[in-house]
Amino acid sequence: MDDQQSARSAWPDPPIYFKRYTDENLDLLKQATKTGTFPENTISSGLVPEFPLEALQPPPPPTDEYTIFDQKWQIDDHLPTLDELGVKQLFPDSAIDRVQELKRLNRSLIVQFLDLLDVLVNNPEKFGESIENISTIFINMHHILNAYRPHQARETLRLLMENQLARKREQTAELRAKSKEARSFLEGL
């Protein structure tokens, strides 16, 4: 139970096998990788259970997914379609004007909210369908915004680089002015 709890905490304890990486064991690993032969007997120490020397080698890099704190992450990070998520898509598949589509979905959201209020006043037991419609609209809006994230990241990076360039040009101009001032002062001496 304790191992399971520590694996789910925000900052779990390091796994017990980190104690295997002593200087002596790493020297043995270097020698074994140079020669290409690993000993068949296991290494034992009082700190950790017995283990083969090959266990000290780093694992191969992940190719499709990896796990961090019990959450799986994909290497090829892509935005799943709404069909893949099992959500009804409320906007066309073709190229859309995101601003207009978000405005249209926002108006639909307001209408669905007013319908929810009407249902809650008249027949409170049947609120589920209105909540589901509102949820679908929110997911569609969120999907449109997430599709815009790569462009937003590029624009943010472009603005950051332009600001850095402007700041460096200002600093260069200041240095040149100070250098010119110092030269004229030295010439005056």
C-alpha positions, 0 to 999 in steps of 0.5 A, spaced: 500 500 500 505 504 501 509 503 494 502 505 491 501 511 495 508 514 494 507 512 486 501 517 486 504 522 490 506 529 487 513 528 489 514 520 490 520 517 493 526 515 488 525 507 487 529 503 491 534 501 485 537 507 485 542 505 490 545 500 485 549 505 482 555 505 486 562 507 484 564 500 484 558 497 480 559 503 475 566 501 474 564 494 473 559 496 468 564 500 464 569 494 464 563 489 462 561 494 456 568 495 454 569 487 453 562 486 451 561 480 456 557 481 462 558 476 468 553 471 469 553 472 477 548 477 480 551 483 484 549 483 491 549 488 497 546 489 503 542 495 500 538 492 495 536 485 493 541 481 488 541 484 481 544 482 474 550 487 472 546 488 465 540 492 470 545 498 470 545 499 463 540 505 461 533 503 458 532 504 451 529 511 449 521 510 448 519 510 441 511 511 442 509 512 449 512 513 456 509 513 463 511 519 468 507 518 475 502 513 473 500 518 467 502 515 460 504 520 455 505 520 447 512 521 444 508 523 437 504 529 441 498 530 436 491 533 437 486 528 437 480 529 433 473 530 436 471 523 433 477 520 436 475 523 443 467 520 442 464 527 441 460 530 436 463 535 432 459 541 431 463 545 426 465 543 419 471 539 417 473 544 412 478 550 413 474 554 418 474 561 421 476 560 428 473 567 430 466 566 427 466 559 429 467 560 436 462 566 436 457 561 433 458 556 438 458 561 444 451 564 441 449 556 442 452 556 449 448 562 451 441 559 448 443 552 451 444 555 458 437 559 457 434 552 456 437 549 462 435 554 466 428 553 463 428 546 464 430 547 471 424 551 473 419 547 469 422 540 470 428 539 474 429 532 473 430 532 465 436 537 466 441 531 463 440 533 456 441 540 457 448 539 461 450 534 455 449 539 450 453 545 454 458 540 455 459 538 448 459 545 446 464 547 451 469 541 448 468 543 441 470 550 443 476 548 447 478 543 441 478 549 436 482 553 441 487 547 442 488 547 434 490 554 434 496 553 440 501 551 435 500 558 431 500 561 438 506 558 440 510 560 434 507 568 434 509 568 442 516 566 440 517 570 434 515 576 438 520 574 444 525 574 439 523 581 436 524 584 443 530 580 444 533 583 437 531 590 439 534 590 446 540 588 443 540 593 438 539 598 443 545 596 447 549 596 441 547 603 440 549 605 447 556 601 447 557 605 440 555 611 443 559 610 449 565 608 445 565 614 441 565 618 447 571 615 450 575 616 444 573 623 443 575 624 450 582 620 449 583 624 443 582 631 447 587 628 452 
